[in-house]
Amino acid sequence: MKPLQRVCVLGATGSIGGNTLDVLSRHPERFEVFALTAGSRVDELFGQCVQWRPRYAALSAEPEAVALRARLREAGLATEVLSGEAALCELASHPDVDVVMGAIVGAAGLNPCLAAARAGKRLLLANKEALVVGGRLFMSAVAEGGATLLPIDSEHSAIFQCLPEDPQTWSQRIDHIVLTASGGPFRQRDPASFASITPDEACAHPNWVMGRKISVDSATMMNKALEVIEARWLFGLAPAQIKVVLHPQSIIHSMVVCRDRSVLAQLGTPDMRVPIAYGLSWPERITSGADLLDLTRTAALTFEAPCPQRYPGLQLAWDTLGGPEGSTCVLNAANEVAVAAFLARRIRFDQIHAVNHATLSGCLPEPGVADSVAGLLELDARARVCAEGVVRSLTA
């Protein structure tokens, strides 16, 4: 009997973290929860600790950690509670951890995921920003640490599932890849009406249940722009080898177009537990809890080109990949600021792209900035200041 795989879930209280725990609950004979981390959701993390009894839990700040410690002590649980980024990195690279789910949203997930990569873990990467912010640096850490990197985004998992196990053969097979996108809730809405879109409307995704930030990114298709950048690094592709097509049914999750013109696709119900289960068990497969796809009851599958008027931010993926190294870091930071401003009703939905575009023009990366984490984090901070200035100018 194989020993239990010890799992650290970074971002346990988010949607990916919750789905990960759901899959783990179906396989107690294979996995053990070693550590759970969250940003500031003490109540949710407490509930997870009661259920899973991990050795460690961690929160972003010490005041929340103090509150969690007190509640766990009252409940008679021995879980040790840590706080801060250093604690996240410590848990992600802990010698007793076998598998790390990197599901922290935003640039905050970069350092913990890097720590897991350098420590040679099986890293299930759901954090787009780790590759968007520091793609070359991150992939170097994976190679140097001997980590196993498994993509969890449904699109990148689909591409991965269509490729052979040996990455050395990928370049000989791939002509290009096609990332599918649902188009979000505004695929057929008149762009002239985008100024009146509310946060709740933008967060009402037609197919997927996600957090508010990524739901807005899906509505603008900035999530797809970030996925294009991510795919460039995950699969070692030239930007021109990455295409995007709208597929509103979200049944085909992405496709590989081979050099012989065969097209390989991965199909399934829109359920994140499928790529999570694949990442946990690769190269095997385990039950995920997702519904079985019944093609006889599936509506027609349709495809269309993205409309540049509805999704002006999509092109920024190829623009930044072709720009100075570090441009993708600037784009990610600007978008986080812009989406937060929209959700706070400080700017309109149609102004998100304006913030991103203006920040890219006003915050050019200096040569060598992408050579270190410190340089990237400094660029990230500078881009956020610039983006916030753009937001203020739009609301003045």
JOVENSUL-V351758 format. One record per backbone hydrogen bond with DSSP energy under -0.5 kcal/mol. CO is the residue of the C=O (numbers start at 1). NH is the residue of the N-H. E is the energy in kcal/mol with one decimal. If there is no record, write none. Layout:
# JOVENSUL-V351758
co->[CO	CO]
nh->[NH	NH]
e->[E	E]
This chain:
# JOVENSUL-V351758
co->[4	5	6	6	7	7	7	8	8	9	9	9	10	11	11	14	15	16	17	18	19	20	21	22	23	24	27	27	30	32	32	34	34	35	36	37	37	39	39	40	41	42	43	44	45	46	47	48	49	55	56	57	58	59	61	62	63	64	65	66	67	68	69	70	71	72	73	80	82	84	85	86	87	88	89	91	94	98	99	100	100	101	101	102	102	106	107	109	110	111	112	113	114	115	116	117	121	121	122	122	123	123	124	124	125	125	126	127	127	128	128	129	129	130	131	134	135	136	137	138	139	140	141	142	142	147	148	148	150	153	154	155	156	157	158	159	160	165	166	167	167	169	169	170	170	173	176	177	178	178	179	181	183	184	186	190	191	193	194	198	199	201	203	208	211	212	213	214	215	216	217	217	217	221	222	223	224	225	226	227	228	229	230	230	231	232	238	239	241	241	243	245	246	247	251	251	253	254	255	255	256	256	257	257	258	262	262	264	266	266	269	271	272	273	274	275	276	277	278	281	292	293	294	295	300	304	306	307	311	313	314	315	316	317	318	320	324	326	327	328	329	330	331	332	333	334	335	336	337	338	339	340	341	341	342	348	349	351	352	353	354	355	356	357	358	359	366	368	369	372	373	374	375	376	377	378	379	380	381	382	383	384	385	386	387	388	389	390	391	392]
nh->[6	32	98	99	9	34	35	10	101	11	12	37	103	14	17	18	19	20	21	22	23	24	25	26	26	27	30	31	5	7	34	55	56	9	58	12	13	60	61	42	45	46	47	48	49	50	51	52	53	80	36	82	38	84	65	66	67	68	69	70	71	72	73	74	75	77	76	57	59	88	89	90	91	92	93	94	97	122	8	102	124	10	103	126	127	109	110	113	114	115	116	117	118	119	121	120	123	148	100	124	125	150	102	126	152	153	128	130	131	131	132	133	134	134	135	138	139	140	141	142	143	144	145	146	147	149	123	150	125	157	158	159	160	161	162	162	163	167	169	170	171	172	173	173	174	259	257	243	180	255	245	247	186	187	189	193	194	196	197	202	203	204	205	210	215	216	217	218	219	220	221	222	223	225	226	227	228	229	230	231	232	233	233	234	235	237	241	242	177	243	179	181	304	250	253	268	180	266	178	257	258	264	175	176	261	258	264	256	253	254	271	274	276	277	278	279	280	281	282	284	294	295	297	298	302	246	308	311	314	316	317	319	320	321	322	323	327	330	331	332	333	334	335	336	337	338	339	340	341	342	343	344	346	347	345	351	352	355	356	357	358	359	360	361	362	363	369	371	372	376	377	378	379	380	381	382	383	384	385	386	387	388	389	390	391	392	393	394	395	396]
e->[-0.5	-2.8	-2.3	-2.4	-0.5	-2.8	-1.6	-0.8	-2.8	-0.7	-0.6	-2.0	-2.0	-1.1	-0.6	-2.7	-2.1	-2.4	-2.2	-1.8	-2.2	-2.7	-2.1	-0.6	-1.3	-1.7	-1.9	-1.9	-3.2	-2.9	-0.7	-1.0	-1.9	-2.6	-1.8	-3.1	-0.5	-2.2	-0.6	-1.8	-2.2	-2.7	-2.1	-2.0	-2.5	-2.3	-1.8	-3.1	-2.5	-2.5	-1.6	-2.8	-2.3	-1.8	-1.5	-2.8	-1.7	-2.3	-2.7	-2.0	-1.8	-2.6	-2.4	-2.1	-1.6	-2.7	-1.2	-2.4	-1.7	-1.5	-2.4	-2.2	-2.4	-2.4	-1.4	-1.0	-2.0	-1.9	-2.7	-0.7	-3.1	-2.6	-1.2	-2.0	-0.9	-1.9	-1.9	-1.9	-2.4	-2.4	-1.9	-2.3	-2.8	-1.4	-2.3	-1.6	-0.9	-1.8	-2.7	-0.6	-0.9	-2.8	-3.0	-0.8	-2.3	-0.7	-1.0	-1.0	-0.5	-1.1	-2.1	-3.2	-0.5	-1.2	-0.8	-3.2	-2.6	-1.9	-1.8	-2.1	-2.2	-2.8	-2.4	-1.0	-1.7	-0.7	-2.8	-0.6	-2.2	-2.9	-1.8	-2.0	-2.6	-2.6	-1.1	-0.7	-1.2	-0.8	-1.9	-1.3	-0.5	-0.6	-0.7	-1.5	-2.4	-2.1	-2.8	-2.4	-0.5	-2.5	-2.1	-3.5	-0.6	-0.8	-0.9	-2.4	-1.6	-1.6	-1.5	-2.2	-1.6	-1.1	-1.5	-0.7	-1.7	-2.1	-2.1	-1.8	-1.8	-2.1	-1.1	-1.2	-1.7	-1.5	-2.5	-1.8	-2.2	-1.8	-2.5	-2.8	-1.8	-1.1	-0.5	-2.6	-2.2	-1.1	-2.3	-1.7	-2.7	-0.5	-2.9	-1.9	-1.8	-2.0	-0.7	-1.8	-0.7	-1.5	-2.9	-0.5	-0.7	-2.9	-2.9	-1.8	-1.8	-3.1	-0.5	-2.8	-2.6	-0.6	-2.1	-1.8	-1.7	-2.5	-2.1	-2.3	-2.3	-1.7	-2.1	-2.4	-0.5	-0.8	-1.6	-0.9	-0.5	-3.2	-0.6	-2.4	-1.3	-1.0	-1.7	-2.0	-2.6	-2.0	-1.4	-0.9	-2.2	-1.7	-2.3	-2.2	-2.3	-2.7	-2.4	-2.1	-2.0	-2.7	-2.9	-2.0	-2.2	-2.2	-2.9	-1.6	-3.3	-0.9	-1.9	-1.4	-1.4	-2.0	-2.1	-3.0	-2.3	-2.2	-2.0	-1.6	-1.9	-1.3	-1.9	-1.7	-0.7	-2.1	-2.9	-2.2	-2.2	-2.8	-2.3	-2.3	-2.6	-2.0	-2.0	-2.2	-2.9	-2.7	-1.9	-1.8	-2.5	-2.5	-2.0	-1.7	-1.3	-1.0]
